[in-house]
Amino acid sequence: MEKIKSVILTLLVFGSLFQSYLLVYSKPDFNPAVQDEYIDTRLNGNHENVENMIFPKHIVLHFGEDKHTMLYPNFKFYNDIYEKITQRTFENFRPVTIPSLERIKLKEYQGIELEFMDGIPIQWLQNTMQVKPENINLDVSVDKIWIYVTETQEIRALFFVDSGLQVFEATKVDLKVEDLYEFVGYGEFLSTYHTTNNGKYYLPDEPIEVVRLTVNYNDFERDQLVASLFVDPSITSTAVDNDGKEIILDGASVLEMNHKQFWMSYNDYETPVESSSELLDDLLTSIQFANQHGGWSRTNLISKIPEQTEQQIFRFQQYVKPAPNVVALPILPTDSFKLGYTEITMKEGVVTNYDRSLINLSSVTVNREPYTLQGGEALEQLVLEKEKNLNIINIFPAYYPIIDEYILLIPSWAYELSDGTLGFLK
Protein backbone atom coordinates (compact mmCIF):
# COMPACT_ATOMS: atom_id res chain seq x y z
CA MET A 1 0.00 0.00 0.00
CA GLU A 2 2.81 2.43 0.91
CA LYS A 3 4.53 1.71 -2.42
CA ILE A 4 1.32 2.54 -4.29
CA LYS A 5 1.03 5.83 -2.37
CA SER A 6 4.66 6.67 -3.17
CA VAL A 7 4.12 5.99 -6.90
CA ILE A 8 0.97 8.15 -6.93
CA LEU A 9 2.75 11.01 -5.16
CA THR A 10 5.69 10.81 -7.58
CA LEU A 11 3.32 10.94 -10.56
CA LEU A 12 1.54 13.91 -9.00
CA VAL A 13 4.80 15.82 -8.51
CA PHE A 14 6.06 15.19 -12.05
CA GLY A 15 2.63 15.92 -13.52
CA SER A 16 2.50 19.28 -11.76
CA LEU A 17 6.03 20.24 -12.82
CA PHE A 18 5.25 19.28 -16.43
CA GLN A 19 2.07 21.35 -16.34
CA SER A 20 4.05 24.37 -15.09
CA TYR A 21 6.58 23.84 -17.91
CA LEU A 22 3.81 23.91 -20.53
CA LEU A 23 2.28 27.05 -19.01
CA VAL A 24 5.58 28.93 -19.07
CA TYR A 25 6.57 27.91 -22.58
CA SER A 26 3.13 28.29 -24.16
CA LYS A 27 2.58 31.45 -26.16
CA PRO A 28 0.14 33.86 -24.49
CA ASP A 29 -2.99 34.93 -26.34
CA PHE A 30 -2.18 38.62 -26.76
CA ASN A 31 -4.54 41.09 -28.34
CA PRO A 32 -3.58 44.74 -27.71
CA ALA A 33 -6.32 46.84 -26.14
CA VAL A 34 -7.82 49.51 -28.38
CA GLN A 35 -7.31 52.95 -26.86
CA ASP A 36 -10.42 55.14 -26.66
CA GLU A 37 -10.15 58.66 -28.07
CA TYR A 38 -11.67 60.20 -24.94
CA ILE A 39 -10.50 60.11 -21.33
CA ASP A 40 -12.75 58.11 -19.05
CA THR A 41 -12.85 60.12 -15.83
CA ARG A 42 -13.80 57.08 -13.77
CA LEU A 43 -10.89 55.60 -11.86
CA ASN A 44 -11.65 51.95 -12.39
CA GLY A 45 -9.81 48.90 -11.16
CA ASN A 46 -10.32 45.48 -9.66
CA HIS A 47 -12.00 45.37 -6.26
CA GLU A 48 -10.49 43.29 -3.46
CA ASN A 49 -11.49 42.00 -0.03
CA VAL A 50 -9.44 41.18 3.03
CA GLU A 51 -9.75 37.41 2.64
CA ASN A 52 -7.78 37.47 -0.62
CA MET A 53 -5.04 39.64 0.86
CA ILE A 54 -3.95 37.40 3.75
CA PHE A 55 -1.61 34.54 2.84
CA PRO A 56 1.91 33.38 3.83
CA LYS A 57 4.85 35.00 2.05
CA HIS A 58 6.29 31.47 1.78
CA ILE A 59 5.89 27.93 3.07
CA VAL A 60 8.98 26.01 4.17
CA LEU A 61 8.99 22.21 3.88
CA HIS A 62 11.31 20.63 6.45
CA PHE A 63 12.64 17.20 5.47
CA GLY A 64 14.72 16.71 8.62
CA GLU A 65 18.53 16.66 8.92
CA ASP A 66 18.67 20.39 8.07
CA LYS A 67 17.24 19.87 4.56
CA HIS A 68 14.45 22.11 3.42
CA THR A 69 12.73 23.59 0.39
CA MET A 70 10.75 26.79 -0.17
CA LEU A 71 7.30 27.15 -1.71
CA TYR A 72 6.25 30.60 -2.89
CA PRO A 73 2.71 31.93 -3.52
CA ASN A 74 0.73 30.53 -6.45
CA PHE A 75 3.04 27.52 -6.92
CA LYS A 76 1.01 24.32 -7.28
CA PHE A 77 2.18 22.72 -4.03
CA TYR A 78 1.94 26.00 -2.10
CA ASN A 79 -1.69 26.28 -3.23
CA ASP A 80 -2.49 22.67 -2.36
CA ILE A 81 -0.93 22.81 1.11
CA TYR A 82 -2.36 26.19 2.06
CA GLU A 83 -5.84 25.22 0.86
CA LYS A 84 -5.76 22.07 2.99
CA ILE A 85 -4.40 23.92 6.02
CA THR A 86 -7.19 26.52 5.80
CA GLN A 87 -9.75 23.72 5.86
CA ARG A 88 -8.34 22.15 9.05
CA THR A 89 -9.35 23.15 12.59
CA PHE A 90 -6.91 24.51 15.21
CA GLU A 91 -8.26 24.86 18.75
CA ASN A 92 -7.60 24.39 22.49
CA PHE A 93 -4.68 26.82 22.54
CA ARG A 94 -2.25 27.05 25.42
CA PRO A 95 0.89 29.18 25.96
CA VAL A 96 4.16 27.23 25.79
CA THR A 97 7.83 28.07 26.24
CA ILE A 98 10.17 27.16 23.39
CA PRO A 99 13.81 27.94 24.31
CA SER A 100 16.17 29.17 21.58
CA LEU A 101 17.97 25.85 21.28
CA GLU A 102 14.72 23.97 20.95
CA ARG A 103 13.57 26.38 18.23
CA ILE A 104 16.68 25.54 16.23
CA LYS A 105 15.97 21.83 16.74
CA LEU A 106 12.49 22.24 15.23
CA LYS A 107 14.13 22.35 11.80
CA GLU A 108 15.33 18.78 12.34
CA TYR A 109 11.77 17.43 12.39
CA GLN A 110 9.66 16.77 9.32
CA GLY A 111 6.99 19.40 8.98
CA ILE A 112 5.89 22.69 7.44
CA GLU A 113 6.38 26.34 8.36
CA LEU A 114 4.00 29.06 7.17
CA GLU A 115 5.53 32.53 7.54
CA PHE A 116 3.69 35.81 7.04
CA MET A 117 5.13 39.11 5.76
CA ASP A 118 4.07 40.86 8.96
CA GLY A 119 2.33 39.71 12.11
CA ILE A 120 -1.32 38.94 11.31
CA PRO A 121 -3.74 39.60 14.20
CA ILE A 122 -5.25 36.25 15.05
CA GLN A 123 -8.70 37.81 14.70
CA TRP A 124 -7.92 38.49 11.03
CA LEU A 125 -6.51 35.01 10.55
CA GLN A 126 -9.96 33.69 11.34
CA ASN A 127 -11.08 35.13 7.99
CA THR A 128 -8.94 32.57 6.13
CA MET A 129 -8.31 29.71 8.60
CA GLN A 130 -10.37 27.59 10.99
CA VAL A 131 -8.68 28.98 14.10
CA LYS A 132 -10.57 28.96 17.40
CA PRO A 133 -8.44 30.91 19.92
CA GLU A 134 -10.91 30.88 22.81
CA ASN A 135 -8.34 31.78 25.46
CA ILE A 136 -6.06 34.07 23.42
CA ASN A 137 -6.21 37.85 23.13
CA LEU A 138 -7.53 38.41 19.59
CA ASP A 139 -5.13 41.33 19.10
CA VAL A 140 -1.98 39.17 19.26
CA SER A 141 -0.22 38.93 15.89
CA VAL A 142 0.81 35.61 14.35
CA ASP A 143 4.18 35.72 12.54
CA LYS A 144 4.45 32.06 11.64
CA ILE A 145 2.73 28.71 12.08
CA TRP A 146 4.95 25.66 12.54
CA ILE A 147 3.43 22.19 12.26
CA TYR A 148 5.63 19.13 12.63
CA VAL A 149 5.77 15.44 13.56
CA THR A 150 7.41 14.70 16.91
CA GLU A 151 9.70 11.78 17.72
CA THR A 152 6.67 10.00 19.19
CA GLN A 153 4.79 10.37 15.89
CA GLU A 154 2.41 13.05 17.11
CA ILE A 155 1.32 16.30 15.44
CA ARG A 156 2.39 19.53 17.10
CA ALA A 157 1.11 22.94 15.87
CA LEU A 158 2.83 26.08 17.16
CA PHE A 159 1.70 29.66 16.56
CA PHE A 160 4.53 32.19 17.00
CA VAL A 161 3.16 35.63 17.93
CA ASP A 162 4.52 39.14 18.47
CA SER A 163 7.79 38.54 16.62
CA GLY A 164 8.24 35.18 18.29
CA LEU A 165 8.18 36.55 21.83
CA GLN A 166 5.26 34.27 22.66
CA VAL A 167 4.28 30.82 21.42
CA PHE A 168 0.86 29.21 21.58
CA GLU A 169 0.22 25.56 20.86
CA ALA A 170 -3.02 24.29 19.35
CA THR A 171 -3.47 21.06 21.29
CA LYS A 172 -6.41 19.95 19.16
CA VAL A 173 -5.59 19.86 15.45
CA ASP A 174 -7.58 18.32 12.62
CA LEU A 175 -4.46 16.92 10.92
CA LYS A 176 -2.94 13.46 10.71
CA VAL A 177 0.71 12.45 10.65
CA GLU A 178 0.10 11.11 7.14
CA ASP A 179 -1.02 14.58 6.03
CA LEU A 180 2.29 16.12 7.13
CA TYR A 181 4.31 13.40 5.42
CA GLU A 182 2.31 13.99 2.24
CA PHE A 183 3.02 17.74 2.38
CA VAL A 184 6.74 17.14 2.92
CA GLY A 185 6.71 14.61 0.08
CA TYR A 186 5.68 17.35 -2.35
CA GLY A 187 9.19 18.77 -2.09
CA GLU A 188 11.04 15.55 -2.90
CA PHE A 189 11.97 16.63 -6.42
CA LEU A 190 12.34 20.37 -5.78
CA SER A 191 15.50 22.38 -5.12
CA THR A 192 16.86 21.96 -1.59
CA TYR A 193 17.67 24.89 0.70
CA HIS A 194 19.93 25.31 3.72
CA THR A 195 19.80 27.73 6.64
CA THR A 196 22.23 30.62 7.02
CA ASN A 197 22.83 33.51 9.43
CA ASN A 198 22.12 31.35 12.50
CA GLY A 199 18.98 29.94 10.93
CA LYS A 200 17.36 33.32 10.14
CA TYR A 201 16.67 32.51 6.49
CA TYR A 202 17.12 29.91 3.76
CA LEU A 203 19.22 29.87 0.59
CA PRO A 204 18.94 27.41 -2.33
CA ASP A 205 21.75 24.89 -2.80
CA GLU A 206 21.47 25.28 -6.58
CA PRO A 207 20.08 27.84 -9.06
CA ILE A 208 16.27 28.01 -9.18
CA GLU A 209 13.95 28.46 -12.13
CA VAL A 210 11.38 31.27 -12.21
CA VAL A 211 9.67 33.26 -14.98
CA ARG A 212 10.59 36.57 -16.61
CA LEU A 213 7.59 38.60 -17.84
CA THR A 214 6.67 41.34 -20.27
CA VAL A 215 3.34 42.87 -19.29
CA ASN A 216 0.99 45.37 -20.87
CA TYR A 217 -0.13 48.38 -18.82
CA ASN A 218 -2.01 51.64 -18.75
CA ASP A 219 -1.53 54.68 -16.53
CA PHE A 220 -4.02 56.79 -14.63
CA GLU A 221 -4.72 60.12 -16.29
CA ARG A 222 -4.59 63.39 -14.38
CA ASP A 223 -8.29 64.11 -14.99
CA GLN A 224 -9.25 60.66 -13.75
CA LEU A 225 -7.39 61.17 -10.48
CA VAL A 226 -8.76 64.68 -9.91
CA ALA A 227 -12.35 63.58 -10.60
CA SER A 228 -12.00 60.64 -8.26
CA LEU A 229 -10.17 62.23 -5.32
CA PHE A 230 -11.52 65.79 -5.12
CA VAL A 231 -15.06 66.67 -4.10
CA ASP A 232 -15.25 69.56 -6.59
CA PRO A 233 -12.59 69.29 -9.33
CA SER A 234 -13.58 72.71 -10.72
CA ILE A 235 -12.02 74.57 -7.76
CA THR A 236 -8.63 72.83 -7.92
CA SER A 237 -5.46 74.65 -8.92
CA THR A 238 -2.24 73.21 -10.33
CA ALA A 239 1.44 74.00 -9.89
CA VAL A 240 4.71 72.36 -10.93
CA ASP A 241 7.66 72.33 -8.52
CA ASN A 242 11.38 72.50 -9.36
CA ASP A 243 11.60 68.69 -9.64
CA GLY A 244 8.82 68.57 -12.22
CA LYS A 245 6.21 67.17 -9.83
CA GLU A 246 2.66 68.22 -10.62
CA ILE A 247 0.81 69.47 -7.54
CA ILE A 248 -3.00 69.76 -7.55
CA LEU A 249 -4.86 71.21 -4.56
CA ASP A 250 -8.21 72.55 -3.47
CA GLY A 251 -7.37 74.03 -0.07
CA ALA A 252 -8.18 70.87 1.91
CA SER A 253 -6.46 68.14 -0.10
CA VAL A 254 -3.29 67.84 -2.18
CA LEU A 255 -2.48 65.42 -4.99
CA GLU A 256 1.19 65.17 -5.96
CA MET A 257 2.04 63.38 -9.23
CA ASN A 258 5.66 62.38 -9.83
CA HIS A 259 5.67 61.58 -13.54
CA LYS A 260 9.37 60.63 -13.53
CA GLN A 261 8.81 57.83 -11.03
CA PHE A 262 5.19 57.15 -12.09
CA TRP A 263 3.99 57.72 -8.53
CA MET A 264 1.19 59.64 -6.81
CA SER A 265 0.63 60.82 -3.24
CA TYR A 266 -2.73 62.11 -2.06
CA ASN A 267 -3.03 63.93 1.27
CA ASP A 268 -6.23 65.03 2.96
CA TYR A 269 -5.36 67.75 5.48
CA GLU A 270 -8.83 68.21 6.92
CA THR A 271 -8.85 67.23 10.59
CA PRO A 272 -10.94 64.07 11.01
CA VAL A 273 -13.83 64.17 13.46
CA GLU A 274 -12.50 62.65 16.66
CA SER A 275 -13.65 59.06 16.89
CA SER A 276 -12.34 55.63 17.82
CA SER A 277 -11.98 52.69 15.48
CA GLU A 278 -10.66 49.15 15.63
CA LEU A 279 -7.59 48.13 13.63
CA LEU A 280 -9.64 45.69 11.54
CA ASP A 281 -12.20 48.42 10.75
CA ASP A 282 -9.36 50.70 9.62
CA LEU A 283 -7.99 47.93 7.39
CA LEU A 284 -11.39 47.32 5.78
CA THR A 285 -11.87 51.06 5.25
CA SER A 286 -8.46 51.41 3.60
CA ILE A 287 -9.17 48.49 1.23
CA GLN A 288 -12.57 49.95 0.36
CA PHE A 289 -10.99 53.36 -0.29
CA ALA A 290 -8.59 51.83 -2.80
CA ASN A 291 -11.48 49.88 -4.35
CA GLN A 292 -13.22 53.19 -5.05
CA HIS A 293 -10.12 55.14 -6.16
CA GLY A 294 -8.19 53.08 -8.68
CA GLY A 295 -8.75 49.55 -7.46
CA TRP A 296 -6.10 46.85 -7.33
CA SER A 297 -3.80 45.46 -9.99
CA ARG A 298 -2.92 41.75 -9.95
CA THR A 299 -2.59 40.07 -6.50
CA ASN A 300 -1.96 42.06 -3.31
CA LEU A 301 -0.76 40.94 0.12
CA ILE A 302 -1.16 42.86 3.39
CA SER A 303 2.53 43.35 4.07
CA LYS A 304 2.64 46.01 6.78
CA ILE A 305 0.28 46.09 9.74
CA PRO A 306 0.58 48.98 12.20
CA GLU A 307 0.28 48.98 15.96
CA GLN A 308 -3.00 50.24 17.39
CA THR A 309 -1.96 53.91 17.59
CA GLU A 310 -3.47 57.28 16.65
CA GLN A 311 -2.21 56.92 13.05
CA GLN A 312 -2.34 53.63 11.14
CA ILE A 313 -0.21 52.98 8.03
CA PHE A 314 -1.15 49.92 5.97
CA ARG A 315 1.02 48.65 3.12
CA PHE A 316 -0.12 46.22 0.44
CA GLN A 317 2.52 44.34 -1.57
CA GLN A 318 1.78 43.61 -5.23
CA TYR A 319 2.45 40.12 -6.64
CA VAL A 320 2.35 38.97 -10.26
CA LYS A 321 1.31 35.46 -11.26
CA PRO A 322 2.94 34.36 -14.55
CA ALA A 323 0.37 31.57 -15.05
CA PRO A 324 -1.83 29.26 -12.95
CA ASN A 325 0.22 27.19 -10.45
CA VAL A 326 3.46 29.00 -11.39
CA VAL A 327 5.40 30.92 -8.71
CA ALA A 328 4.16 34.49 -8.17
CA LEU A 329 6.80 37.06 -7.19
CA PRO A 330 6.42 40.48 -5.54
CA ILE A 331 7.39 43.62 -7.47
CA LEU A 332 9.79 45.89 -5.59
CA PRO A 333 10.29 49.59 -6.46
CA THR A 334 13.61 50.87 -7.80
CA ASP A 335 15.24 54.28 -7.46
CA SER A 336 13.90 55.36 -10.84
CA PHE A 337 10.58 53.49 -11.03
CA LYS A 338 8.21 53.17 -8.09
CA LEU A 339 5.93 50.19 -8.59
CA GLY A 340 4.81 47.27 -6.47
CA TYR A 341 2.92 48.53 -3.45
CA THR A 342 0.08 50.70 -2.19
CA GLU A 343 0.28 52.53 1.15
CA ILE A 344 -2.72 53.99 2.96
CA THR A 345 -2.66 56.02 6.17
CA MET A 346 -5.67 56.10 8.48
CA LYS A 347 -6.38 58.51 11.32
CA GLU A 348 -9.45 58.18 13.54
CA GLY A 349 -11.15 56.00 10.95
CA VAL A 350 -10.50 58.36 8.01
CA VAL A 351 -8.03 58.01 5.11
CA THR A 352 -5.51 60.86 5.31
CA ASN A 353 -2.80 59.63 2.88
CA TYR A 354 -3.00 57.48 -0.23
CA ASP A 355 0.24 56.54 -2.01
CA ARG A 356 0.42 54.31 -5.07
CA SER A 357 1.81 53.87 -8.55
CA LEU A 358 0.30 55.68 -11.52
CA ILE A 359 0.80 52.43 -13.43
CA ASN A 360 -2.01 49.91 -13.63
CA LEU A 361 -0.73 46.51 -14.79
CA SER A 362 -2.94 44.84 -17.35
CA SER A 363 -4.03 41.24 -17.04
CA VAL A 364 -2.45 40.78 -20.48
CA THR A 365 0.98 39.11 -20.46
CA VAL A 366 2.78 39.90 -23.70
CA ASN A 367 5.61 37.42 -23.17
CA ARG A 368 6.90 35.01 -20.54
CA GLU A 369 10.07 32.97 -20.56
CA PRO A 370 12.04 30.80 -18.08
CA TYR A 371 14.67 32.61 -16.06
CA THR A 372 17.41 31.16 -13.84
CA LEU A 373 18.32 32.78 -10.53
CA GLN A 374 21.73 31.93 -9.12
CA GLY A 375 22.01 29.73 -6.04
CA GLY A 376 24.61 27.85 -4.04
CA GLU A 377 28.01 29.41 -3.35
CA ALA A 378 27.54 32.34 -5.76
CA LEU A 379 24.38 33.51 -3.99
CA GLU A 380 25.85 32.93 -0.54
CA GLN A 381 28.85 35.16 -1.30
CA LEU A 382 26.51 37.87 -2.59
CA VAL A 383 24.48 37.72 0.62
CA LEU A 384 27.55 37.70 2.87
CA GLU A 385 28.81 40.87 1.20
CA LYS A 386 25.48 42.60 1.74
CA GLU A 387 25.27 41.41 5.35
CA LYS A 388 28.35 43.42 6.30
CA ASN A 389 26.20 46.55 6.55
CA LEU A 390 22.65 45.22 6.86
CA ASN A 391 20.66 43.13 9.35
CA ILE A 392 19.07 40.72 6.86
CA ILE A 393 16.28 38.43 8.06
CA ASN A 394 15.04 37.02 4.75
CA ILE A 395 16.24 36.40 1.17
CA PHE A 396 13.60 35.90 -1.52
CA PRO A 397 13.07 36.21 -5.29
CA ALA A 398 11.30 39.36 -6.52
CA TYR A 399 10.60 41.23 -9.75
CA TYR A 400 12.81 44.16 -10.75
CA PRO A 401 10.56 46.41 -12.92
CA ILE A 402 11.66 48.34 -16.01
CA ILE A 403 9.22 50.53 -17.94
CA ASP A 404 9.22 51.08 -21.69
CA GLU A 405 6.56 50.26 -24.26
CA TYR A 406 5.65 47.45 -21.87
CA ILE A 407 6.59 46.65 -18.27
CA LEU A 408 9.53 44.25 -18.10
CA LEU A 409 9.63 42.20 -14.87
CA ILE A 410 13.07 40.67 -14.30
CA PRO A 411 13.49 38.13 -11.47
CA SER A 412 16.19 39.07 -8.97
CA TRP A 413 17.20 38.11 -5.45
CA ALA A 414 15.96 40.54 -2.80
CA TYR A 415 16.37 40.97 0.94
CA GLU A 416 14.21 41.91 3.91
CA LEU A 417 15.69 43.77 6.88
CA SER A 418 14.66 43.56 10.52
CA ASP A 419 12.84 46.90 10.22
CA GLY A 420 10.75 45.65 7.25
CA THR A 421 12.81 47.42 4.55
CA LEU A 422 12.96 45.55 1.23
CA GLY A 423 15.63 45.88 -1.46
CA PHE A 424 17.55 44.08 -4.18
CA LEU A 425 20.85 42.31 -3.50
CA LYS A 426 22.36 43.98 -6.56
Secondary structure, DSSP 4 states (H G I P E B T S, - for coil): -HHHHHHHHHHHHHHHHHHHHHHHHSPP---PPPPPSS---S---B---GGGG---SEEEEEEETTEEEEE-TT-HHHHHHHHHHHTSEEEEEEEE---HHHHHHHTTSSEEEEEEEEEEEHHHHTTTSEEE-TTS-TT-EEEEEEEEE-TTS-EEEEEEETTTTEEEEEEEES--HHHHHHHHHTTTTSPPEEEETTTTEEEESS-EEEEEEEEEEEE--HHHHHHHH-S-GGG-EEEE-TT--EEEE-SSEEEEEETTTTEEEEEE-SPPPP----HHHHHHHHHHHHHHTT-B-SEEEEEE---SSSEEEEEEEEEE-SSTTS--EEB---SS---SEEEEEEETTEEEEEEEESEEEEEEEEEEEEEEEP-HHHHHHHHHHHHTT--EEEEEEEEEEEESSSEEEEEEEEEEETTS-EEE--
